[in-house]
């Protein structure tokens, strides 16, 4: 099992998550977990590879994160996709089924299973949620 992904992020005034120039529009339920004194603070977003989805549904384009595929590792029925977030130095691993065919060098759209997101303070590494 690959380790949890940790992505440097900031919470903006709209309670969305920002990774460099990438703004991830959060759901109302996630916004409700973020209190106002966490706005403009830096966090580590923690998310497991199985909780990141390949998302090609144009309905949810505002919640898509673009990533470049660096490597695909086939493990039986599953595939580990090693990616770099576009416009960022952040690297993440996505675990998906082999039916999701991607190629190295391809730009893919990802979304997060929001109930599976953890935010850790950069100051003391304590979990916000």
C-alpha positions in Angstrom: 0.0 0.0 0.0 1.5 3.4 -1.0 1.9 6.0 1.7 -0.5 8.9 2.3 0.0 11.9 0.0 0.9 15.2 1.6 0.4 18.4 -0.3 1.3 21.9 0.9 -1.8 24.0 0.8 -3.3 27.3 2.0 -6.9 27.9 3.0 -8.1 31.1 1.2 -10.8 33.6 2.2 -13.5 31.4 0.5 -12.3 28.4 2.5 -11.0 26.7 -0.7 -7.7 24.9 -0.8 -4.9 26.5 -2.8 -1.8 24.6 -4.0 0.5 27.2 -5.7 -1.8 28.6 -8.4 -4.3 25.8 -8.2 -7.6 26.5 -6.4 -9.6 23.5 -5.3 -13.2 24.5 -4.8 -14.3 22.7 -1.6 -17.8 21.5 -0.8 -20.0 23.2 1.8 -19.4 20.3 4.2 -15.7 20.7 4.0 -16.0 24.5 4.3 -18.0 24.0 7.5 -15.0 22.1 9.0 -12.7 25.0 8.5 -13.0 27.8 11.0 -12.3 31.5 10.2 -9.0 31.6 12.1 -7.6 29.1 9.6 -8.0 31.4 6.6 -4.7 32.3 4.9 -2.8 29.7 7.0 -0.6 27.0 5.6 -1.4 23.3 6.0 -0.5 19.9 4.7 -3.4 18.2 3.0 -3.2 14.5 3.6 -5.1 12.1 1.4 -4.6 8.4 0.6 -4.0 7.3 -3.0 -7.3 5.3 -3.1 -9.2 8.5 -2.2 -8.1 10.4 -5.3 -10.2 9.8 -8.3 -9.6 10.2 -12.0 -12.3 12.6 -12.9 -13.3 13.3 -16.5 -16.8 14.5 -15.7 -17.1 18.1 -17.0 -19.9 18.8 -14.5 -17.4 19.1 -11.7 -14.6 20.9 -13.5 -14.1 23.4 -10.6 -13.1 20.5 -8.4 -10.6 19.0 -10.8 -6.9 19.2 -10.2 -4.7 18.8 -13.3 -1.7 16.5 -13.0 0.9 15.1 -15.4 1.4 11.3 -15.3 5.1 10.5 -14.6 4.8 6.7 -14.2 2.1 4.0 -14.2 2.9 1.0 -12.1 0.6 -2.0 -12.8 -0.1 -4.2 -9.8 -2.5 -7.0 -10.7 -5.9 -5.4 -11.2 -4.8 -2.0 -9.8 -2.5 0.7 -11.1 -0.4 3.2 -9.2 -0.2 6.5 -11.1 2.7 8.7 -10.0 1.9 12.3 -10.9 3.1 15.9 -10.6 0.4 18.6 -10.0 0.4 21.0 -13.0 1.9 24.4 -12.0 3.3 22.9 -8.9 6.3 20.9 -7.6 3.9 18.6 -5.7 4.1 14.9 -6.5 1.2 12.5 -5.6 0.3 8.9 -6.1 -3.1 7.8 -7.2 -4.3 4.2 -6.9 -6.9 3.2 -9.4 -8.1 0.2 -11.3 -6.5 -0.9 -14.6 -9.7 0.0 -16.5 -8.7 3.6 -16.2 -6.1 3.7 -18.9 -3.6 6.6 -18.7 -0.3 7.1 -20.4 2.9 8.6 -19.2 3.1 12.3 -20.1 -0.6 12.6 -20.2 -2.4 15.4 -18.3 -5.2 14.0 -16.2 -8.0 15.5 -14.1 -8.2 14.4 -10.4 -10.7 15.0 -7.6 -10.6 14.1 -4.0 -12.9 12.1 -1.8 -13.5 15.0 0.5 -14.5 13.0 3.6 -11.1 11.4 3.3 -9.1 14.7 3.4 -7.0 15.4 6.4 -5.5 18.9 7.1 -2.4 19.1 9.3 -1.0 22.3 10.7 2.4 23.2 9.2 3.3 24.7 12.6 2.9 21.7 14.9 1.7 19.0 12.4 -1.4 18.5 14.5 -4.6 17.5 12.7 -7.2 20.1 12.1 -9.5 17.3 10.9 
